[in-house]
Amino acid sequence: MTHAHDPALRDTLADFVYREARLIDDKQFDAWYTLFADDGLYWIPLAHGQHDGLNHASLMYEDRLLLKLRIERLKQPRAFSQQPESRCQHVMQRPEIESADAGGYRLRTPFFYAEARGDEQLVFTGIVRHHVVEQDGALRIREKRIDLLNCDAALPSVQLFL
């Protein structure tokens, strides 16, 4: 495993995080889905400092099967929640490597996210934490945790993926 202070590694991991967000913004959900490891999770905690998503309620806690189901729903031309279609945009700071070891890389990225549909626009902000591993010679997401600044507020439904 390459050292966490290696500039080439930092650039590779930052490019990976930026690409992941770009795939969502461009609605390339099938390509985005392939970035997840076989045991990958997409998690948005309901409370600040929440330690797990299994024993506590979460805004979202989805494995690859649930992610795939949401992606397939978004593809349906008659999906009511997508009339009109949602669009989104991520604005991110440069990802920071929090740790690197044999278990992979843990990254921290502050972000703003906007999602628009018709006359409505939602804006979210927070920290996205990626746990990235090497699997089959490529980087993969073992866990994408999104810590929203206002996770404990009454939030509207997010249609796409933060």
N, C-alpha and C positions, 0 to 999 in steps of 0.2 A: 504494500500500500504506500502511496506517495505521501510525503510529509505535508501537513496542513498549511505550512508557511510557504510552500512552493507556489510561485506566481502562476505557473502554468496550470496547476491543480485548481487554484482559486478561479482562474478564468474559465476552465472547463466546467466547474460546478455552477458558476454564475450563468454561463451560457445555457446550461441545462435548465436552470430555474426560469430564465427569461423565455426559453423555447417552450417550456411547459405552459407558461401563461399565454404566450402568443397562440399556441394551438387552441386554447380555450377561446380567446378573443376572436380567432378566425373560424370558430365552430368546427374545427377538425377533431371532433370528439373521439373518433376511432383511433386516430394517431395518438391522441392524448392518452387514451386508455392503455395503449401498449407501453407507455412509460412506467406503469405500475408493476411492481414485482408480483409474483404469483400470490404472495400473502399480503399484498398491499392494502392499505386502509386510507380512507379519506374521512377526516374527523374534524368537526367543529364543536368544541365543548360549549356547554350551556353556562358554565360558571368559571370565573377567573381561578387559575391554579388547579383546575380539575386534573386529577392524576390518571384517570382511565375512563374509557367510554362504555365499558361493559356493565359496570356496577353503578353507574350514574347516568341520569338522563343527559342527552346531547342534542344539539340542534341537528347534527348529522353524524352518523357513524356508519360508514358504508364500506363493505369489502368489495372485491372485484365484481362479484355477481350483482350486487345492488347498483354499482356504478354502471355496469353493462345494461341493466334494465332501465335506468334513467336515460342513458344515451339512446337506447332504442325508442323510448317514449318521445324524446325530443325529435327524432327523425320522422315521426308520424305526421303526415300532412293535416290530419284532423285533430291533433292535440289541442284541446280548447285553450290550455294555458299558453299556447304559442300563437294565438290569434289576436293581435298581430305578433310577429316573431320578436323574441328578446334579442338584444345585442348587449355586449359588455366590453369593458376596457379595464385592463390592469395598469396601474402606475406603481412601479416598485423601486425601492432603493436597492443598492447593490447587496446581494446576499453575503452574509458573514458566516464563515465556518466557525461553529461553536465547539465542535469536537470532531476528531478523526481517529478511528481505531480499527481493529479487525472487524468490527460490526458495521462499518460504513462511515458515512459522513452525516453530521447533524448541522443543518443550516438554519439561519434566522434571517428573515427578510421582511422589513416593514413595507406596508402596501396601502394603497387606496384602490378601491374597486367600485366601478359604476356599472349598473345594469339598467337598461332602458327598454321599455315596451310601451308602444303607443305614446300617450301623453305623460306617462309615469317614469320617474327615474329614481332608483335607489342608490345610495352611496354607503359603502362600508369601509372601515379602516381597521387595521390591526397588524398582527405579526403572523406571517406564515412560517411554519417550521417544517422543513423537509428532513426526513431521515432517508438518505439515499444510499443504496448498496450497489455493488457490482454483481450482476447476474448474467450469465451467458455472454460475458465479454462486453456488456453495456451497462450504463448507469440505469438504475430503476428506483422508483419511489416505493419504499417499504411503508412509509407513513407520511401523509400530508396532513398536518394539524394546523388549523386556522384559528388563532386566538383573536376574536373580534374585540375591539375596544369596548363595545356596548353589548357583549354577549348575553347579559342578564336582562336586557330590555325586551319589551314586546316587539318582536321583529316580524316584518312581512316575509312572505314566501320568496325564497331565492330560486329562480328557475334554472339558471345555468350553474356554473361551478366557480367558486371564488378561487 
